[in-house]
Structure formats: C-alpha cells, structure tokens
Amino acid sequence: MLARGGTLTEAWRELDGRRATAEPAGPVDPDDLYTALLRSPDRAVFVPDKVALDRVLRAPGWCTFPHPPQHRLARTSGYEHPVLVLGGAGTGKTVVALHRAAYLAAHGAGPVLLVTFSQSLAEELSTQLDLLIEDEVIRKRVEVANPERLAVRIVADAEGRRPALVGRQARSLAELTDEALRLLSLATGDLLDDVDPGHKPYRHIVVDEAQDISAAQWRLLRAAAPHARDDLFIVGDPHQRVTDTRLALAAVGIPTENHALAVSYRLSWETLSFAVRLRGGPSTGLARGATDLHGLTATQHGEPPLVRAYDSPESELAGLRATVESWLADGVAAEAIAVGARSAALVREARRALDGLAVRTATFQHLKGLEFERVALVGVAEGVVPEPAPADPPQDPYVRARTLQRERSILFVACTRARSKLYISYSGRGSPFLPL
C-alpha cells in the first residue's frame, strides 16, 4: 500500500483487513468448526431459517460466496479516498462492484448509483442486483445507469422534458453531459463542498467498466457525490478498453487508493495465456503510468482455444454452424453460447448461417461485460481484424499505434468472454493479432 503511494492510515487498514483472514498466530483447534466457518466467507454462510437457506441454494455462487479478495474489497467500510480496483479478465471486477453496491445500500449513508459503460450492461447489472439483494427496501436504494442516461435525466429534470437527441433542436450526448454538469454545479454549489452531503443526488457511486468512461463523464460523476468517506468505488481494466478513452483519474480530480485483482476465476489457464499473448504489451489509463498483465493467473485448466482456417467465407460459416450444432448436441444451453464478429455486417451473415439456432450473436464490442460457457468468433482475418485503415490514414505514428492497440483490446475482450471453450475462425489469411 505504501509503495502504491497510499497513506499510513490506508496501510494500517489494509493490514487489518489481511489480518482478519490470515492464519491464526496461536494453536488451532481442529474441532472449532464455528470459527473455521466464520473465517471462510468464500465457502461458508450462516442462514437464520429455511427460507434463507432455500434462497442460498437457488442463487448463483457469486451471490453468496465471493472469493476472499473480492469479499474484503466489497465489504470494507470507511474508505477515506475514492477506491480504484484494477483487475484482468475474469478476476471478478463486476462481482466486486455488485457486492459493493449491495453493501453500501445496506450499510451506507444514502442513495447509491451503480454506473457502467452502456445501457445494455446497466440492464444486465440491474438483473444481477435483483438476485443479490433480496430486501426490496434495500434494493430500491441502488439506481443502475450509464453515464449518458444520467446526463439526460439531469437535463430532463431541469428543463421539464426529455432533451431531443435527433433533429434540428438536438444536442449531442457530449453537450448534454456538459450541460448536466453545469446544472448539477448550480444545484449543489461548490463541487468540493462535502459539509452537507445531502445536496448531492447520490451519497455513494460505484463504477464498473471504468476504462471506457470519458473525462467529461468522470467530472459529472465526481460532481454527483460528496467528497466524503466511501464516495467513489471504481473497477476496471485498461486492457479491455473498447473506446479511445485514455486518462488517469487523478487528471480529472479523482485521486484514488489503488487495489488489484490478479486471479482469473472465469478463464482457463489456456484461454488466458492465449488472450494475454494476443493482447500484448502494457496499457495506460485509470491509474498513473502503464498497467501490464504480469502476474495475472488462473485457477483452472481447460482446452486450448481452437483456431481454424477455411478456404472461403461460405465454408467458414458452414463450419460455424457445425460447431455450434455440436455444442448444442453436447448439452450446452443456447443461452450459454455466443457468436461474435468484428462488424455488424459479419454478425448478420453469422446470424443467417445460424438460422434456427437460438444463440446470441453480436459484435465484439457488444460482448463486453458478458460471459458465456462457449464462444465462437468468426471473420478474424487479415483486413477485417484490425479494421482496414482509412483511405487517408493519420500520419502521426502515435495515433496509428493507439488505433491498433484499441483493435487488439476489442479482440481481447471478445476472446475473454469464454469460460470453457473458445473457437476462432477465418478464411484466407488470419489476423496478424492471432498468436502463432
């Protein structure tokens, strides 16, 4: 903690948190089952009655048994500064965000806003929160939204009608974000004023997929909660960026206490290794300096990703259908299978090839934040991934390098959606991003 630039107070709190789950210093009573269960929140839970027991048995494992690092980060109270949790693919960042929002709803000091990159992901998080929080009163304390929707709502509340997004009177989402920040500043006064937190619309804000939130959106989120304990809790991974946003939070007035998650519980070692080699190199954003994937590991082994070459697009699509049909024949549920492609046109072709098979098809970007048992990616060919350069490409080599890194990130995101099997296909020459 001290090496990351944290204060002595933060270092002591980190030590106290680790001490709570560390091995006991004295003799261990092997018959003291109660103490053992108390010390194992990732494997044991206490329930007061049969109703609660039935709920635990029905709920997904992540609802009841977060892994120890996730449990500790989500349930710590009294963070003095905004918290940033960086973690690689499959390390449970979204699980931490959900449990943090639930914890603050039950034990915090006011309304909670849970923010993510897009509205589709916000709807997914809302559904997951419904599973996690049984008490309806506590659940209503958490609002789930994306930054654009928050800006539109603030402007609509001030103007008495929803702002137009198309037509002559339309304002861009960027303009609405700036206007929302101005209106919020007028309503709440000095953005640094935390004497009366009740002036702010939210007391706590939890942010998921933080790497793709713009500077203007960060300023709006910072203005929406007071500068006080447990104000901002942020999770993200710069390597999974699908936009061109690259900023350190400190640059937009959000200095953070940083933590890391380094164990991937979703991905097999084989898929993780493949994806890390594909992604390559460090990435910047969120924290100061560059973040690399060194030290990221997995808890399980599985089949290596299958990369298959075809002679033509037609044979590739036929191979895709045969692969998905074989997965369904293996007993994999259709909702546990996803098919991705780089462009909307390729997605439409894949959807036609899979006619009658009710599996999800989407662009690589729209698989962001989701996970599936098996994933098939098609059209991962030279000239498609990365997307072809424009007719008048930028002359600045730094801009070109950033564009290529973004393309790598998008493919990396798609690859890391698979829990057990990853299938990649192309016709002609494969993408230069594919590891040899």
N, C-alpha and C positions, 0 to 999 in steps of 0.2 A: 504493500500500500504506500509506504514512504517513497519507494523507488518510482512509483507512478505519479508522484507529486502530491499525494494526499497529506492531510494534516495529521498531527499526532492523535487528535481525538478520533479521526477516522481509522487510524491504525489500531487503536485500542478496541474500538467497536468491532473491527474485523477479527481481531484476536479473540474477543469474547464470543463472537459467533462461531468461530472454528472450535473453540474450547468446548462449546456445548455439544458438538458431535465428535469430539476427539476421543481417543481411547482413555479410559479412566486411569488415573495415576496409581491408585491403590489396588488391592486384591479385588478380583471379580468373583461374585457369587454366581456360579453357573445355574443355580436354581431360581434366581431372581428374574422370572420371566417378565414381570410388570416393568421393571427398569429397562430391560432389553427392548421391550416394545416401545417404551417412551423414546428411546434413543434411535429408533428406526422408522422415522416418519415416511420413508420411501417404501417401506414394506409392511407397516402395521398401522391400523387405525382403530380408534375406540368409537363405538356407537352406543347410544343410550337405549335403543329399542329395536324391535323387529322392522319397523317401517324404515328406520335409518339404515339398517343392515341390508334390506332389500334394495334400497337406492344405491348403496355402495356396490352391491353385486351387479347391478344393471349398468352402472356408469362406466365409461371408458377408463382405463387405468390411469391416464394422465390427470383425470379429475381428482383422484384420491391419493395417488402415490407419485407425486413429483420427485425427481431424483434429488439427493441431498443438496447439491449446489443450487438447483432451481428453488427448492424449498426455502433455503436460507436467504436467497436474494429477494424472493417474493414476500417473505413474512417479516423481514427486518423493519422495525419501526424507528422513526426519528432520524432519517437521513438528513443531514444538515444541508446538503447541496443536491442539485439535480444529479441523478444517477444515470450512467451510460453503461449498458451491458452489451459487449461485443461477443459474438459467437458465430462459429461456422455453421454450414448447412447441417440440419438435423440435431443441433445441440439443445433444442427446446426453448428458443427465444420467445416464441409465441406462447408457449405454455407458461413461461415466467410472466409475460405480460398479462395473460388472463388471470393467473393466480394473484398477481399484484393488484389488479383492478378489483378482484373479489375481496382481497384482504382490506384494501382501503375503503371499499364500500361498507364493510362490516365494522372496521375499527378506525376509520379516518375521521376527518373533521368537517366533511362537507361533500358536495356532489363530485363525482368522478367522471372524467371524459377519457374514453379509450379511443385512440386515433390510429388509423392505419392508412396505407398508401392509396387505396381505391375504394369505391363504394361496394364493389363486389366482395372484396376482402372484409369490409366492415360488416356486411351481412353475414358472412361466414363466422366472424368473431362473435357477433350477436347471438347466433345459434349456439355456439360453444359456451358462451356465458350462461345461456339458459340451462345448459346441462350442469354447469359448475355451481351456480348459485340457486339453491332450492327456495330460499326465502324470497317471496315476491317483493316485500318491502325493501330488502337489501338490493335485490336485482334492479329495482327502479332507480336506485341511486347512481347507476352507471349508464351513461349515454355512450353509444358507439357511433362514430362518424369518420369520414375522411376530411382532410383539410378544406377541400373545395366546398363540401356541403356545409361545413361550419361557417365559412365565409359568406356563402349565400344566405344562410339563416340569419346571421347577424345583420346583413344589409336588409333583408326582407323584414325583420322585426323593426328596424329603424324607419323604413320607408312605407311600411304598411302593405306591401305587396311583393311578390316574388320578382326579382330583377330578371329582365329579358336576357337570354343568352344567344338569341338569334334575332336577325332583323336590324333595322336602322338604329333602334334605341339600345341595342345590345352592348353589353360591356364584356370584355374578356374575363376569364377566371382570375388572371393576374391583377386586372384592375379591380375586380371585386374583392380580392384579398387585401389590396392596399386600402380600399375604402372601408372594409371591415376593421382593419387595424386602426384607422383614423377614428371610426365611430366608437370602437372599444376604448380607445385612449380618452375620448371625450367623456364617456360614461363612467370610467373607473378612475380617472385622474392620472397622476404620475405612475408610470409603469413600474417604478421601483418602490412604490408605496405598499408596504405589507402591514401597516398598522391596523387596518381594518380589512382583513381578507374577504369579508362579506361583499365588498364592492365588486369582486371578480366573479365571472359567471361559473367558474369551477374552482374547487379547492385543491384537487389533485388531477394531474393529467398523466396518462400512461400512453406511450407512443410505440407502436410496432412498425416494422419495415422502415425504420428511420432513415435509411440511406437514400431514399428516393424523395424525401420531403425538401422543398425548395427553401431558400433563405427567407423569402417573404412569408412563407407559411410558418417557419420557425418563429419569426417575430410575432406573428399572430398568436401562436400557441403560448409563447412566453408571456404575452400580454393578457392571456385568458386565465391565468392562475397567479396567485400572490407569490412573492419571494418569501417562502416560509418552509418549514420542515416538510419533507415528503411532498414537494410540489411537483417536480417532473421526474418521471421514471421512463427511460428510453432504452429500447433494444433494437439492434440492427446488425448488419454485416455489409461493409463496403464492397465485398467481393460479389454480392448478389444485386448490385445496382443495375436497374434497367432504364434509368434516365441518365442525363448528363450532369446531374447534381453532384458537386464535389465541394464540400465545405466542412470546416471544423466548427463544432457547435460553439466553441469559445468565440469565434468570429462574429456570431450573431447574439452575443450576450448571454450565452448559456455555458459557463464553466462547469465541468462535470467531475464527479467522483467515478472513476472507471473500474469496471469489473469485466471478467472474461469467462466464457464457457468454452471448453476445449474438447468435450467428448460428444461425438455424434451418436445418438441413440437410435436414430431412424435409419441411417445408411449402413450398408455393409462395408467392411474394410475395402473390398474390391471396387465397389462403386465409388466410394470416397476417394480412393487413390487415383482412379481414372479421372474423376472430376477435377481433382486438385491439379493433376498434370495438364488437363485441358485448360483450366483457368490460368495457371501460371502467374508468377510474379506478385509483388505486393500491390495494395490498393490504398488510395487515400480517401479521407472523408470521415466525418463524425469526430474522431479523436485527432489530436495534432500528430503530424508525421504520418508515416505509412504503416499499414497493418498487413501482416503476412499470414499465411496459413500454417506456419511452422507450429508443430505441437498438436495440431488437430488430429484426433484419433477416433476410432470406432470401437464399439463393444461387441460386434458380431461379425461373422464371416458369411459369405454367400457366393452366388455365381458371379463371375466377372461379366461386365457388360458385353453384349453381343453386337458387333459392328458388321453389317452385311452390305456388300456391294451388288448392284444389279446392272444389267446391260441397258435398261430403258426405264423411263418413268412408269410405263404401264406395268412392267414386270415388278417394279418396286412396290407399286400399290397392290398388286396381286399378292406379293409376299407379305405386305402389311396385313391384309385381310386374313391370310392363312395363319399368321402369327397370333392375331387377336382371337380368331376362332379356336386355336389350340389352347389359349389361356382360358377362355370360357369353358372349354371342354375339361380343363384341369379342375374346374370348380371355382375359379376366381369370379367373384361377383362383378357384374358390368360396371357398377359404380366405383369399383376399386381399380379400374383400368383407365388410363388417359393416353390420348394420342396427340402429339404436338408437332407443329411445323413453324417455320420462321415467318411466313407471310399468311395473310388471310386467304389469298388465292390457293395456296397449297393446302390450307385447312379445308377449304371447300372441296378440293379434289379428294382429300383423305376421307371426308365425310361421305362423298358419293361412293367411294370404294368400300366403305363400311356400312352401306345401306342395310338397315335391318338389325344392326348390332348396336345396342343402346349404351355405347361407351362415350365418355367425354372427349370432344375434340376441341382444340384451342391453339392459339398462337403460343409461342414460348413465353411471351410476357404475361399472358393470361393464366399460365400455370403457376405464376408467382404466389408464394404463400400457401400453396395447397400441397397435399401429399397423397400418393396412391400406392397400392401394392405393386403394380407393374405399369411401366411407362414405355411407350414406343414413340420415337422421334423420327420423322421422315424428312427427306429432302435435305439432309445435312451434307450438301455437296459444294464443291468449289463454284463460286459465282452466285451461291444462294446464302451460304453462311461462311464468311460475313456477307451482308448485302452488297451488291455491286456498288462501286464508287460512283458518285455523280459525274455527269459529263464534264463539269468544271470543278474538279476536286480542290479542296483547300490546299494552299501552298505551304502553310505552316506545318512542319513535321510533328509538332506537339499536338496540334488539333487532330491530325490523322492518327496519331498513336492513341489518343483518347477515344476516338471513334472505334478503333479496333478493340481496345480494352472493353468498351461497352458491349460490343458484339460478343466478345468472349464471356462477359458476365451473363448476357441473356441466355447463351447456350448452357453455361454452368448452372443457372437457375433451373432450366428445364431438366437437365440431367439429374439434379439432386432432388427431384420430386419422387423418385422411385425408392420404395422400401426394400423390395426383394429382387426385381428383375428390371433391367434397362436394356432396351433394344434400339439400335440406331441403324438407319439405312440411308443409302444414297444411290443415285445412278450416275454413271460417268466417273468423274474423279471426286474423291471425298474432300470434305472441308479441310483446309490447312490447319484448323484448330484441333482436329482429332489426333490424340496421342498415337504414336507409332507402336 
